[in-house]
Amino acid sequence: MSIRFAPFQIFLLSSVVLLQVGNTKAEDVVTVRVTADSENAGYEAVRAMDDNPNSMWHTQFSAPPGPAVRSAIPFRCGYGAGCSREHFNALPTRDTEDAKTAPPVPKPRPSTGNNVPPPHEITIDLTRRFKIRGIVQQARSGASNGAIGDYEIYVTGDTLGEDDRDVEHWGEPICRGTFQKVDTPQKVEFAKPVEGRYLRLVALTELNGQPFTSIAELQILVDGVKFVAEGAHLGPHPEFVSQEQGAEWGGTKELVDQYNLIAQEFARPEYYEGICDQTYRIEATILPADRDAAAVVLRRTKALFDDLKGQRGVRFNVEAAGNRLAELQSRTMEVDTKDLASRFSLYLDICKLRRRIAFGNPLLNFDEILLIKKHRSTFRHMCDQFYGAYSPAGGGLFVLSQPFDANSTPKLRNLLEGKKVVSGRLAGTELTGGAFLSPDLSYDARRIAFACVECQGSTEHKMHLDLSQGHWDRGRCYHIFTCRADGSDLRQITDGTWNDFDPCFLPNGRIAFITERRGGYLRCGRACPNYTLFDMDEDGSRIRCLNYHETNEWNPSVTNDGKILYTRWDYVDRFGCIAHHPWVTSIDGRDPRAVHGNFTPRHWRPDGEFDCRAIPGSSKYIATAAPHHGLSFGSLIMIDPQVEDDDAMGPVKRLTPDVGFPESQNGGEVIGTAWPLSEDYYLAVADYAFQPGSRTGPAQSRGQYGLYLFDAFGNRELIYRDEEIAVASPIPFVPRKLPPVAATLFADHEIPHQPYVDHPKSSSLEGRPTGTVMIRNVYKSLKDWPADVAITALRVVQVYTMSVPSGGPPHEIGYREVSSPDSVNLARGVLGTVPVDSDGSAHFEVPANCEIYFQALDGEGLAVQSMRSGTCVHEGETLSCVGCHEPKSSAPLPTNELPLAFRRVASQLRSDVEGTRPVNFPELIQPILDKHCVGCHEKAESKKEGAPILSREPIERKWYASYRSLVGGRHAFHNYGDPLRSTPGKVGARASKLYPMLKKGHHDVKLSSEELHRFAVWLDLLSNFYGVYESEGGLAQLRGEKAYPTLE
């Protein structure tokens, strides 16, 4: 179909092939320079012309404050330990005959800041003049954020200066028009060809009303020419092998795919140079001397051989393998790289030797692997993927026998075949027709725990405020089961209308798990119940909440020193697509601490780090670098908690550098559910069809995750794959060493049964259980404090879990914090204040079993610093901190002086004024406006002069007009100016325009000290309007009445 405009046409095409391949007419490939007025790290302008519609150019949206955006994939590596730039550059390069010069790096364009609305522009320097017929533009998937609406196209032949804005010869646009809201290619043809060297596409509007511009693919139409951006994917080098060729030459589909994926990596030399100092072992990268895939596999196989040959218990003939390796090295030098058939035959011989060596690893001292089979979730999001309602039926719990026999096929048995449940609601039935998730094996290997959903009943979410019930049909919820190692004694140990999953055997005999029983919802846009960390006895009794966190948690496992390691999403008043990284807590849920990465800019690191596990014999962890908007698959990384967190990649090394980080750095959902055998060897599942630009075909739609043995040198060996359904969660079916059992706060017999977190019995704090907080020195901080400011008190603030779905909530809590516009603000309340002694120490009691954060106050009672994270204490617990946002690696300095606050009994909270628990504008602020301001502002002459409306008049979003005037008019505080941390002295009332004006006095209005304090508290706590999420409570607050949250 075509839509005609004058003097050009725009065509909407259902499918367009821009690159001629196969036996069709070839096109000349010309590299071009692509720049833009704005780009986000990981979504640079070159990605609009990289021949990959899975990547895109996107204007800046999540960069940290500063003069420029640091690229997620730097073109020049730094000088880290191990693999450095010098090391990389000192390596020999391949022969001149095979050399491929990396294209020059485009000069970075100046940043325009986050979320700047159109117009935006992308400019292409074709390097010489061409007769241009038009363009083809393709929007990102779903034509979502950034899809261009109205546009203009300019062409010029003039030579532009270093800054292309200095030219005055762009002239009038060649054409202008409007793109449609589709993600298929749209073709714009000029009325007649225009000769020129430079083309500029200007996006005037965005189709979704968003402050972005994005393009998945852009092509300039010139007969016989294809344009690709410098620094982008330039096509395969060396040549690919088709499946037909591979079969003819004796290769399996797996080995053909591996060959092609390695060959594809030769197109990214700048990528590997950029990440060399982030990679655990340089052998896993593509090196300058590598000639083709065969040479790469030989080099990596030699690294594997060199690592294993001296180890005790190897199960291959070291001498014979060494001789064979030397023979293959000689052949590699002799066989012409242009002889594809011979090189592929050589590659197959190397792979055969590699498999024999890999499977002879002494760490593979087990002959069975426990695993599950499951389909990919139908909802691609880090949260929704674990709802039973989105889990397709199919799969089961299996054991794979003889997995490491290089000469035979492993044997698979269904562990639960013919087994019936012996306890619980499903007693007498077999677990068939459902879906399985997250198995775990007890330390003695005698019992198995796993989650299973029946896949029966409605998939609809059920909204209510009854915390004794979940939000799904019980037949659509994951429940936890246990059985013996042979599948017998199959017991259902949890039930209900909550999803319970991720069971983890603890050293103290209990089972940690993840569940929705905490209550509450995600805060960014739909019905998405939270799930957090609980534990229970092995029979499902005495369930207990370990973390009263307000957002999601995932994947508990046990560290080598006996703590619980898990992933937490921690985003109090900050951008929602960050901060899902590993945390640790004691075995009974005390002292939760981020391991690292809690304040990292998004594109400098993985979006999230999931399935974290301690590596045997090491202090390090393995994890999956996975996306926010996707499933928990991606690239494998190693985390060293003993390396200081630099808010970047300092503690992190890439184990599988061929797979980029999904979403944050344009990688794919390739690898997941890793089980480490050592720092160098791991079991994991993978499907390289999810690698952007991969050539593995239709598996991409199914998720054919197969089981592999990976090593840190870049090798992988397929152990097992089912062509019909994915495998996941491999576990060696052998006993493991039991970690130490640390002391717990409560004796075993004192643990209560808490099947869900109930409504607060009363809004009063009297009689509630408490814990103690001890802070050595609040001035110990990551950022400098303002000069001559003394901290005299701490404000303790409770955040309330969102109790209703965030998709279409009854009302908005307030103007959203600027760095997190996709997330509903947290409602909150002031629990009270406590004194800080002159040496910066504090010692005080706080209510237990609720999420809290702290603000450091000056002598005027104004916040100087505010946490943007949460913590919690259990009843009777003492939580100690070195300082306020101190470096996590820091420890108290040895001193003979006990901090002043530690020498006395713990301070009690001093409650604040009415309207601060919960904080709400109608009760806290509006009465002051009614008393001092409304009368004057409502006068005709004041209205005529444009005075802000300060009355209770209800307006859109169910706020008062006065609230919109103060906050929407930018007089209040709801912008930290940093998506990650707060800056001391630049928060709340101190950073607002309103407070200094009120303190000075406005006309003849002089507020009392209490009235000023009320404004200060409101401004310090993000200037919210409501203090509750629910409709009934919101309507009460709108009337100026008291209301309290239904869920703490």
N, C-alpha and C positions, 0 to 999 in steps of 0.2 A: 504494500500500500504506500502511497506517497501523498504528502501534503504540500501543496504548491504555495510558495511565496515568491515575490519578485524582489530582487532579480536572481533568486537561487531556488533550489529545491532541497527539502530535507526528506530523507527516506527512512522509514522505520522497518528494519530488516529482522526477520525472525532468526536467521543465522547468517553470519558473514564469516568467510574464511579470508583472513588478511594475508596469511603467509602461505605461499604455494609450496607444497611438499610432494614427495613421491615422484610420480612420473609427469606431473603437471609442469607447466612452464616455470622455470626458476626466476627469482627476482634478485637483483643486486641488493646487498645489505649495506646500508650507509649508517655509520654511527653519527649521532647528532648530540648537541649540547642542549640540555633541558634545564631551565631554571624557573622559579616561581617566586611570587612576592611573599609567600608564606608556606612553610612545610613543617610537619611534625616529625620528630625522630622516629624512624621506622616506617614512615610514609612519605619519603622524600619525593621530589618532583620527578626524578628519573624513573620511579616506579610506574608512572603513567605511560611510559614507552619502553617497558622491559619485556614485551611480548608475553605477559603473564596476567590474565584477567583476575587471578586470585590475589594479586597485590594491588596497591593503589597509591596515588598521590592524595594527600589529605592536608588541608591547612592546619595550622597549629591549634591544638586543643588541650594538651596536658603537659606542657613544658614547665619546669620549675622556674622560679623567678631568676633573673640573671640576664646578661647581655646577649646570650645566644643559646640555642638548643644544642646539646651534645648528641651527636649521632649515635643511634643504637648500634649500628654496625660500622664502626670507624674504618676509614680507608687506610689508616696508618696505625699500627698497634703501638702500645706503650712499652714500658720497660719492666714488665713484671718478672717475677722469679720463674725459673724453669724455662719456659718457652718465651723468649724475648724477641723484640724486633731485630736486634743484632744477630741473634741465633738464626732467625728465619732468613734474613738477608744474606747471611754467610753461607747458607747451604748451596750446594752446586745447582746450577740450572740445567734444564734439558738442552739437547743439541740445538744449534741454530736452525737446523732443518725443521725441528718440531716447535721452535719457540713461538710463543704467542704474546705479543706485547699488550700489557694491560692498558686500557684506555685511560687518558688523563682524567683526573678527578675534577668534576665541575666545581667552580668557585661557589662556596655557600652563599646563599642570599640572606639578607637581613631578616630577622624574625619580626613578625608584626604583632606578637602577643597572642594570648589564648583567646579563642572563641571570638575573633574579629569577624563581623558579618561581611558578606560580599559588598562591593566587587572585589574579586581576586583574579589574578592573571597567571597564565603559564606561557612561557616563551620558548620557542624551539629555534635554535641556530642550525640550519641544515648544512652548514660549512661551505656551501657554494650555491649558486643559483639553480633553481629547478622551475619547471612549469607545473604549478600546483593546481590540481583540479578541485580540491576540497579537503575535507577531513572526515574521519569516522571516529565518533566518541562513544565510549561505553561507560555507563554509570556502574558504581559498585553494586554488589548483590542486593537485590530488592529495591534498588534506586533509593536507598535510605540516606542517612545523614550526609549532606554535601552534594547531593545530586543537583546538577546545574539546571536551572530553568531558563531565564532569558540570557542571551549571550551575544557577543560581538566577536568577529574575526578580523584581524588586521594582517596584512602582508607588506613587507618592504624589502627592497634590495640593497638598501644602504648598509654600509659597514657600521656596526654599532660600537660604541666605546665600551670601556670596562664595565660601566654601569649602563645597561641598555635603556635606562630611563632618560639619558641625556640626549637621545636622538629626537629631532623634531620632524621627522619625515615619515611617521607611521601613516599620517593622512587620515582619511575617512575609512570606516570599516568596509571591508569587502562585502560583508553581509552581516545581518543580525537576525535573530529569530528566537524560538523557544524550543528546547528539548522536551520530549515527553517523559513521563514518569515510568520508565521501563528500564530493565537492566540488560537488554539486548543492544547490540551495536546500532547506532543511529548515524546515518550518512548525510553529510551536508555537501552538496555539489555547487560550485560557483557557476554563475551563468556562462562564463568562459574561463579557460585556464589563465592564471595570473603568475607572472614570472617574479621570483623573489628568493631571498636567502633566509629571511626571518619570518616566522609566523607567530602571532600571539592570539590566544583564545582568552577572552575576558568573560568571566562568569559574573553576570550582573545580579542575578537572584538565585535563590536556592529553593527547590521544589517543596521542601518540607518545613519551610519557615525556620530553619536552623542556621546558626552563625558559622557555617562551614562551606568549603568547596572541596569536592573530591572527584577523581577520575580513575576508573579501573584501567582503561586502555585508551590511548589516543594514537591514531595513525594519520599521517599526512598523505594524501592521495597524489602520487606521481607515477606515471606509467613506468612499469618495469623496475621500480625501486621500493624497497622496504626500509623504513627508518627504525633504528633502535638506539636508545639513549646510551651515551657513554657511562660506563660504570654499572650497566645493567646486565641482565642475563642475555648473552649474545648467541645462544644456540649451542649445540653439542660439540665438544671437542675432547677426545677423539670421536670416531664414528660410533653410532649406536648399532646394536645387533638386534634384528627383529626376532620375534619368537619362532618364526618359521626357520630362519637361519640357525638360531641356537639349537633347535631340535635336530636339524639336519647335521649339525656339527657335534652332537652328543650332549648338549646341555639341557638341564632341567629348567622349567619356568623360573624357579627361584634363583638359580645362578645367572640366567639371562637378565633377570630384573636387577640383581646385584651389580652385574657388569655395567648395565646402562645407567644405574644410579651413580656409580663412581664416575663413569664417563661424563655424565651431566655436570659433576662438580668441577670439572676443568674449566667451566665457563665462569667460575667465581674466584679468581685468584685474589682479588682485592678483599673479598669476604674473609678468606682464610688468613690473609696477612693481618686483617683487622682484629681477628679474635685469637691470634696465636697466643697471647699472654693470658687469655681466659681459658685455655684448653689444658686439661690435666696432662695429657701426653701428646706431644707433637706428632707422633706417628699416626694419630687418628685424623690428621688434616691432609690436604693435598699440598705437597711440597714442590718447590721450584724444579727439582730434578725429575719429578714423575713424568713418564712419557705417555702412559696410557693406563687403563684399568688393570691390566695384567701386572704391570710394574708396581702399581700401588698395592695390590693384594700380596705380591711377593714380598715387598718391603714390610708390610704389616705381619705377614706370616713369620718372617725372620725375627721380628721383635717378639712375637709370641714364643717362638722356639727359644730364643735367648733367655727369656724370663723363666721358662719351665725346665730347661735342660739340666740345671743344677739342683733342682728341688728333689727332695726325697719322695718316693712313692709315685713317680711319673709312670704312666701306663702305656708308653710307646718306646720303641727302640731308639734311643737318643742318637746313637752312631748312624744307624740307617737313615733316620730322618735328617740328620745333618748332611750326610752325603747326597741325599736326594735334593735337599735345598740348594746345595752348591751346584748340582747339575742343572736345576731349574734357573738359577742365577745366570749360568753360562748361556742357556737357551734364550733368556730374556734379552741379553745383549746381542745375540746373533740374529734373531727373527726380526724381520723388517716390520716396523710399526704400521706400514701401509698395507701389509698383508693381513687383512682383518680375520680371515679364516684361521690362519696359523697362529695369530696372536690370541684368538679366542680359544683355540685348542690348548695353547700354553696356559692360559688362564684357568681352564678346567683342571689341568694337571696340578696347578698350584693349589686350587681349592680342595682337591682330593687330599693332598698332603696336609693342608691347613686343618681339615676336619679331623684327620687322624691325630694330629698334635693337640688340637683343642680338646678333644674328647679323652685324651690321656692325662688331663690335668688332675693332680692328686686331690684337689678340692672337690672333685666330683666323686666323692666316696659314698654315694648313695645311689640306689638303683630304682627309686620310685620318687615321683613328684606329684604332690597334691595340687589340683587346679580346678577351676570351674569353667563352664562354657556359658556364654551369654551373648545376646545381641546388644548392639549399641542402643543407648537410650534414644527415644524419639524426640527429646527436648535437649538441645545443645546449650547447656549452661552449667556452670560449676555447681550450682545449687540444685536445679531441677533434675539433673541426671540421676539423682538417687531417690526420687519418688517412685514408689511402686506403680503409680498410675501411668508413668511414662516408660515402663519397662516391658518390652515385648516378651511374650511367653516363649520359652525354649531354653534348652541347656540343662545343666545339672552339676553334680559334684562328682569328680572323676579322679582316678589315680592312673598315672602314666608309668609303666614299667619298662625297664631296659632303655632309658632315654639316651644313653651315651654309647650305644653300640654303633660304630660307624658303618657296620656292614649289614645291619638289619633294621627293620621298621619297629619303632616302639609299640608296645601293647597297651591298650586303653581299656579300663573297666569302669563301669558306672557303679560308684560306691553305694548308692542308695537303691539300686535295682532290686525290686521285690521287698524292700524294707518298708515297714509301716510305723507311723508315729505312735509312740507308746504313752505319751502324756500331753495334756493341753487340749485345746478346742479341736485340733485336727487328729486327735488320737484315733487309730484304726484306719487312717487313710495313708496313701502313698503320696509323696511330693512330686507328682507329675502334673504337667500342664502349666507350671508356673515359671518363675525366673529366679536366678540365684545371684548372690552378691557376696563379696568380701569374706572369704573363709579365713580361719586362723587355726593353728595347730598348737596344742598344749606343749609345754616344755618337755614333757616325757613322751610326747608323740602318741599318747593313748587316747586322747579325745580331740574332736574337731568341733569348732563352732562356725556357723555361717548364717547368712540371712537368706530368706526365701519369701517371695510374694506369690500368692495363689493366682493372680491375674483374673480375679472374679469380681463382678459387681461394677458399679458406676465408677468412672474415672473423674467425676466432677468433684471439685473442691467444695467443702461445706463450711460456710461462714457462721460462726457463733462465738460467744464469749464464755462458754462453759469450759473451764480449764481442765476439768476431769475427763474431757473427751478430746480426741484429735479431730482432724478435718477431712478424713477420707473414709470410704468404706473399708472395713477391716480386711476384706479380700483383695484390696488394692494397696495394702501396706506391707512393707517388709517386716517380717518377724524373725527372731533369732532362734535357731535350733542348735542342738548339740547331738553328737553321736560318738560311738567308739570308733577306733581306727578302722574297723572292718565294716562300718556303716550300721551296725546293730545298736540297740538302745537309743533309738532316734527320739529325741525329746524336744517338744516346743516349750521354750522357756520364757518367751515374751509374747504378748498378744495385745489387741486393742486397735484403736483407730489412729495410732501414731506409726510412723515409719521408724523402726529400730534396725540398725545395721552396723557394720564395721565392728564386730566383736573382737576383743583382744584379750587373751589370757594374761593375767597379771601375776607377778611373782608371789603375791600374798594369797593366791587362790581365788581371787575374785575375777570378774570379767569387766573390762571397760567396754563401752559401746557408745555409739552416736544415736541420738533420738530426738524426736520433736517434742518430748514431754516437758521441756522448758517452757514452751509456748512462745508466741510472737511470730512476727513476719519480717522478711526482707523489706528494705525501705526504698526500693527503686522500681516500682511500677507494675506489680501484678500480685496475684495470690500465691505467695511463695513462703510456706511456713519455715521457721528457723529450726535447726537441729544443733544440739550441743553435746558436750561430754558428760556422760553418766557412768556409774558402775553398778554391779550387782553381784550377788552370789552366783556360783556356777549352776544352781538350779533355778535362777531367775528371781529369787526372793531378795528382799532388802535392797530394792533399787534406790539409788541415791544420786542426786545432782552434784556433780563435781565442779562444774563451771556455770555460774549464773551470768554468762555472757549474753549480750543482747543480739548478736548476729551469729552466723554459722561457724561450725567447727567440723573437722573431718579427720579420718584416718588415724586413730590412736595406735601407737606401737610402743615398745618398751626400749629404753636406752640401755647401754651396757652397764650403767651404774644404777639402774632400777627406777628411773623416772618415766613418766608418760610423755612421749613425743607425739605431737599432733599438729594439724594446720588450723589456724584461726584467721577469720576475716575481721580485721580490727580497724574500723573507720569512724571514729567519733569526730564529727564536724569536719570531715575531709573527704577527698575524692574517693568514690566507691570502687573504682577499678584497680585499686592498689591494695597492698597490705593483706594478702592471703598467703602467709609464709609460716614457717615452723615455730612452734612454741613448745616449752617444756613446763611440766608441773609435777609436783610430788605425786606419789601413787594414790594419795587420797585427795588430790585436787588443790593443794595449797601452793601459794607463791607462783602463780602463772607468770612466765617471762617469755618475751620474744627471743628467739635464738639469734635472729638477725633480720634485716630487710624490711623492718616495719615502717621505715620512713624513706624508702627508695623511690626516686622518680620512675615512673612506669616503664619508660623505654630503655632504661639503663639495665634492666634485669628482667627475669621472667615475671609474667603477670602473677602467677601463683606457683607455689611449690607444694605438691601433693604427694601422698603415699611415701612420706618420709620414713626411713628405717635406719637404725644404727648398723654400721658395718662391723662385722665380727673382728675382734682384735684391734679396733681402731676407735678413736674419739670422733670420727667423721660420720656423716650421714649421707645416704643416697636419697634422691628425690626426683620427681618428675616435674620439669618446667612445663607448665600447662596454662591454657588460656583462662580468662575470666568468662568470656562468652563462648564456652565450648566444654568438651568433656575432658577428663583428667588424663589426657595423653599429650605427649609432646616430645621433649628431648630430655635425656638423663643428665643429671648434674650431681656433683659432690659438694657438700657443704662442710666447711671446717669451722666449728664454733669457736675454736681457739684463735682464729684470725680476726683481727679487729674489723668491725663492721664499718665500711667506708660509704655506706648508702649506695653502693654500686656492686661490682662483681668481686670485691676483695676476698670474701670468704667462699666464693663459689667458683668451681671449675666445671667446664663442659666435658662430659664423658662421651657424648655422641655429637660432636660439633657439626657433622653433616646435616643435622636436623636443627634448624633455628628455633627460637622460642616462639611458640604460637601467639598470635595476636600482637604481643608487644613488639616482636621483631619479625613478623611475617613468616614464621615457621608453620609446621603442620602437626596435627594430632597423631603422631606416628607411633611413639613408644610409651609404655606405661606399666604399672603394677610390678616394679622391679623388686627382686629379692637379692640382696648383695651376698656374695660368697667371700669377698675380700675387697680391698680398694681397687683391684684390677679386673675382677670377674664378677658377673651378675647374670641371673636369670631375669628375663623380662619378655613381654609380649610386644609385637610390632606389626604394623601394616604400613608399608611405605607408599601405598596408594594415597595416603593422606598428606604426603609431602607435596607442597605446591610445585607444580610443574613436573611431577613424576609421571612415569609412563607405564604404570602397572595396571591401568585399565579399569574394568568394571567392578573390581573389588572395592573401589572407593564408595560405592553406594551401599555396601553391606557391612563393611568393617571386618575384614578377614584377618583379625589379629592372630598371628601364629606365635608359638613359643620358641624363643631363641636363647642361646648362650652368647652373651656379649663379653667383649674384653675392652680394656682401656686403650688398646692399640688400634682400634678401628675395625676389628674383625667381628663377625657375627655368624653363628651357625644355626640354621633352622633345625629344631628338635622335633616339632610337631605342628601341624596345621590341619584344621578341619575346613574343607572348602565351603561348608554350609553355615558355619557359625563360629564366632570368635572364641578364643580361649583367654583366660585372665587369671591373675593372682597365683602364680606358681610358688609352691613352698616345698623345699626338700622334705621328704617324708621320713625324717629321722629325729631323734631327740636332740635338744639344744641345751646349752649350758644355762642354768637358772641364774638370772641376775640377782644381786643382793637385795634382800627385803629390808627396806628402810623403815624406821619407826614411823608410826602414824599417829595422828592427833587423838583418835578415838580407839579404844579397845574394840576388838571384833564384836563383842556382845553389845556394845553401845551404839552400833550403826542402826539408824532408824530405817523404816521402809517409807520411801518417798516416790510413789509411782508417777507423780507429776508435780509440777510447781504450782501451788494453789494461789488463789486470790489472797491479798493481804487481809488479815483478820481485822485490822484497824489501821487508820492512817497515823495513829500515835506511835511514837518511837519507844514509849515506855514499855518495859518488859521484854523488849526484843533481844535476841542473842547478840553478842558483840564480839569483836576481835580488836586487836591492837595494832597500830601502825607506829613504827619508829623510823624517823628520818634523821640521818647524821648531820647533813648540811645542805639546806635547800639551795645554796649558792653554787653548789657543784652542778654544772650544767654544760650542755653541748654548745650553747650560745652564750655570748657575753650579756651580762645584766646591765641595765642603764646605770650610769655613774651616780653615786650619791643617793641610791635608793635602798632603803632598809626594808626588809620583809619582816612584818610583825605578826602575821597570822596566815593560816591556810583556810580556804573555804573548801568544804567537802560537799561534792555535788553528786547526786544520784541520777543516772540516766534510766529512763523507763523503756522497756522493750515495746516495740510497736505491736499493738494488740489487734489491729485490723489490717486487712490487705492494703498495700500501698498503691495498688492500681485503682484509682478512683476513690480515695479515702473520703470520709464524711467532711473533712476540712483540712486545710494546710496548717501545719503547726506554726509556720511563719515563713517569711522570705527565706529561701534556701541559701545556705552558705555558698558563696560564689564559686568556689572550686569544686563543689559537688552538686551541680544543678539537677542531676538525675535522682537525687536521694532526698526523701522527706527528712526534715530536721528531727533530731531526737527531742522528745519532751523530757523535761528534767526538773529536779527540785533540789533546793538547798537543804542539806541535812544539818548544817551548822558550821561554825568556825571554831578554830582552836589556835592557841598562841604559838608563835615561833620565838625561841629564845635568841639572845643576842649573838650567839655563835652559829645561828642558822639551823639549830636542831629542833625537832618536834617529837612529841610522844603523846599519843592520844588514842582514845577508843572510837570505833565507828560501828554502825550496825553491820551485822554479818549477813551473808547470803544475798547480796545485791551488788550490782555493778556501780562503781563509783569512780570519780576522778577528782583531782585536786587543782586548786588555783592558789598561787602565791599572791598575797595581798600586801600593799604598802600601808603606811600609817594612816592613810586616808580611807582605807578599806577598798581600794581599787585593785583589780587584778593586774599584776605585772607579767605573770606567766600563766598559761593554762594548758593542761594536758589535752591532747587530742587522741587519747587512748583510754582504755578502761582497765580496772583491776577489781579484785574482790577479796574479802577475807571470810574464812569460815569461823564458826563459833569457837572461841578459845584460841584462835590462831594469832600469832604475832608476825606481821609482815614488816620486813626491814628494807630500807632503801638507803643508798649512799647519798643521793641528792635529788635534784629535780631535772629529769631528762638527762641524767648523767650517762657517760659511755657505759654500755652494758659490760664491757670487759674490765671496768674499773672495780677496785675493791677498796675498802676503807684503809687509809694509810695507818701504819702502826703508830700508836700514840699512847702515852700514859694518862692522857686527860680523857675522862669520860665526858661525852657531850652533856651540856647543862640539862637538857630536857630528859636525859636518861637517868638523872640522879633523883628524879621525883616520880610520883605516881602519874599514871596517864591522865592527861587532860580530858575533860568531858566536853562534848559538843555544846556550843552556845547557839541556841536556835535563832533564826533570823526573823524578819518582819513578816506579817501576813501577806500572802500572795507570792511567797517564794517557794512554797512546797505544796503543789507544784508551781513553778514560775508561770505566771500568766498575766498578760497585759491588762485585761479588764479589771482585775483585782489589784494589781501592783501599781499600775501607772495611770489608768484612766481617771480614777478619782482625783489625782493631782491636777490633771488637765481640766477636769470639770471645775475644780476650785479656783484655779489661777488663770486659765488660758482661754477656755471656750468662749466666755462672755465677750472678750475683746475681739477674738478672731472671727466671731460670728457677726460682728457689726458690718453694716453695708460698706462703710469706707474701707474696712480691712479686706473684705472680699474683693472689693474693687482693686485694691493694691496687690492682690494675689496672695494674701496670707494663707498659710496652710490650714486646711480644715482639720480641727482637732476634736470633733464631736464623736458621739457613739454611733453615728449613722452607719448601719450595716451596708457593706458593699460586696463586690465579688470575693470569692474564696471565704466568705463568711467572716470577714474581719471588719473592724471599725474603720471609718474613713481616717480617723486620727492615726491609726497604725500605719496605713499606707502613706500618709503624709510624712511621718517620721522616718520610716524605714525605706519605703520606696523612694523618698526624696533624698536618701543617702545621708541623713543626719545621724542615724543610729549605727550599730555595728553588726554586720553579718558577712564580713569579708576579711579573712585572715591575711590575704595577700600572698598566700603560699599554700599549695594543695596538700602539704605534708605536715609541717611543724608550725607552731606559733613562735613568734619572735618576741623575746622579753621586752616589755614596754610598749608593744604595738598591738595590744589586744583590748577588746572591750571598751569600757568608758574612756580609757586613755587614748584610744585610737579613733574615737568618734568625734564628730563635729558638735554633737548635741551637748555632751557633758560640760566642756569648757564654757559654752555659752550660758548654760543654766547656772554654773558655779559663779560666773562673773555677774550674773543678773541680766534679765532680759526686760528692757524698758523698766517698768516699776515693779516687776515680779521678783521677789527674793524668796527662794525656797528654804524651808527649814533643813536642818542637818539630816533628819530622817527622810524627808522627801528627796533630797539629793542622793541619799544612800539607796533609796528605792530605784532611782534611775540608774545608779551605778551597777547594782546587782543585775538589773534587766539587761543593760548593755553588755556587761561582762559575760552573760550567759546567752549570747547570740541574738538578743532582741526578738525572742519568739512572741507569738500572740497567744497560742493555746498551751496548756500544760497537760492535756489529755488527748488521746487519739479517737476515742469513741464518740459516736454521735450524741448520745444522751448527755454525757459529761461536757461535751463541747457546747451544746445548747445552753447548759446551765452556766458555763463560764461566760458565754456571750451575753447572758442576762446579768452578769456580775455576781453570780452565785458561786459557792464553793463546789468543787468537784475534784475527785481524786482518781488516779489511774486504776484500772481494774487489774493490771498486771505490772508487777515490779520486776 
